[in-house]
């Protein structure tokens, strides 16, 4: 990547990350989609997984538990085998959080604010 495009990627990534962590799921989806269009390989798969998690949380916020569960599982499935990809976020911790949330959704457990996924910087 050229220096200018690397700078733009980092800025876009941090904006998307902030939206995600502020639970602005729809906006985070849009921001990560822009990034997704500019990467390839394993990075693209991880970004797509985060996109799917964003959409799952949007569905969850609207009461669509089935859609949320399906997309969360798909997102986790894309990210989990790629936790060593260096995007500057703790993907191992993120996957653990997603696995816990997915289990709660599958067993129809009561969710609380602490169950919302969070992308932690390394």
Beta strands, then each sheet from edge to edge (+ up, - down):
end
